[in-house]
Amino acid sequence: MPVLDDILAGRLQQLDAQALRRVPREGWRQAGAEIIRDGRRLVSFSCNDYLGLSHHPEVIAAAVEATQTYGTGAGASRLVTGEHPLYAALEQALADWKGTEAACIFGSGYLANIGAITALMGKDDMIIADRLAHACMIDGAQLSGTIFKRFAHNDMAHLEKILLSERKHHTHCLIVTESVFSMDGDRAPLEDIIALARTHEAWVLVDGAHELSARHSCESRNPAQPSPDSSLRGNDGVIWIGTLSKALGSYGGYVCGSRVLADYLKTTARSLIYTTGLPPAVIAVALASVKILVKEPERAALPLKKAQLFTALAGLQPAQSAIVPVIIGEAEAALCMSQQLEAEGFLVSAIRPPTVPPGTSRLRLAFSAMHRDEDIERLAALVSRLQP
Ligand SMILES: *Cc1c(COP(=O)(O)O)cnc(C)c1O
């Protein structure tokens, strides 16, 4: 009989040979955009803590206070005894901040996506996903057993074609996409997608894990004619997903939408029912972060400005979000460039298949409100020089 460890060791060797093995490396983040790795201080362009809130004194104080008041763990599922009072406070704050009726918190953004998709969709339905939609939406679609189609990235003609030919064969239809694409930093044409969904009686699920703006707003193609906000709110077949784990400096995920949607998810989403509630401190951190963003909305605009400074200096397409990809090509070349940048004091992770399509390995830069312009200038010069 083959030995499990031998089989796995062989698979690991194969991944090594293709420069596709992933190994967690120890490091700890500091206030600002710094990380300590192998005893060295690096400026990190690989954290999704876009606003530096994970080290904000008020946020840390909220974590300590919640732990002292409610203890360290939730103790059970939200539906058993895990529903400490901070849950309701954060759900209300998220709904107010995002301009929806209600919110439902999950254990992570990943769990929110698979929970919402499997709760809403069944075997007679159809899910149509953007080709670049995040793995958690693909996993949710597969778990739901729903017919699954994909449209070319941001290609409205292709989406419409699928809707025209396939929609009539299925009871319900859900279009899934991201508001800011996590590996490319570009934005989905949400207004157009929602308009198509309305025409073809489909629902839309938007994963806004990298969205920094307060309202789950839709970028208008024609800024002179913004569509009425009300048609884009979560009350009518639009499901907004977000994470507490990135810009909010904590851990967890959420769905924003109508009250009925939130109530329905709480009683049907398996990834909420069959897992323990989040620790009180984790919820308190997200709540403190939302309060800071409501008080200081200008903070959320900084990462895009920093990203645009970088793209201008490096001669790249202007950034559309805090995420900027520098496409390199082969996995090995991307890894090599990442190592060269590390030698210069910058942490810039290489992103390889299967996270991105083969031949599009890249450096993924995430800009933070905490980055100093002089670091961005030095990085832009290095990237321009090292690029193959
Ligand atoms: C990070 C990410 C998630 C997962 O969120 P977690 O809270 O880290 O589980 C989901 N979707 C997208 C697009 C992401 O980038």
The ligand as an SDF file (V2000), in Angstrom:
LIG
                    3D

 15 15  0  0  0  0  0  0  0  0999 V2000
   -9.5360   38.2540    1.2520 C   0  0  0  0  0  0  0  0  0  0  0  0
  -10.7370   38.0070    0.4240 C   0  0  0  0  0  0  0  0  0  0  0  0
  -11.7830   37.2350    0.9090 C   0  0  0  0  0  0  0  0  0  0  0  0
  -11.6990   36.4880    2.2090 C   0  0  0  0  0  0  0  0  0  0  0  0
  -11.8850   37.2920    3.3020 O   0  0  0  0  0  0  0  0  0  0  0  0
  -11.3690   36.7430    4.7120 P   0  0  0  0  0  0  0  0  0  0  0  0
  -12.0670   37.5960    5.7040 O   0  0  0  0  0  0  0  0  0  0  0  0
   -9.8900   36.9070    4.7020 O   0  0  0  0  0  0  0  0  0  0  0  0
  -11.7760   35.3140    4.7730 O   0  0  0  0  0  0  0  0  0  0  0  0
  -12.9210   37.1270    0.1490 C   0  0  0  0  0  0  0  0  0  0  0  0
  -13.0090   37.7160   -1.0570 N   0  0  0  0  0  0  0  0  0  0  0  0
  -12.0220   38.4550   -1.5600 C   0  0  0  0  0  0  0  0  0  0  0  0
  -12.1810   39.0950   -2.8860 C   0  0  0  0  0  0  0  0  0  0  0  0
  -10.8370   38.6150   -0.8430 C   0  0  0  0  0  0  0  0  0  0  0  0
   -9.8330   39.3100   -1.3580 O   0  0  0  0  0  0  0  0  0  0  0  0
  1  2  1  0
  2  3  1  0
  2 14  2  0
  3  4  1  0
  3 10  2  0
  4  5  1  0
  5  6  1  0
  6  7  2  0
  6  8  1  0
  6  9  1  0
 10 11  1  0
 11 12  2  0
 12 13  1  0
 12 14  1  0
 14 15  1  0
M  END
$$$$
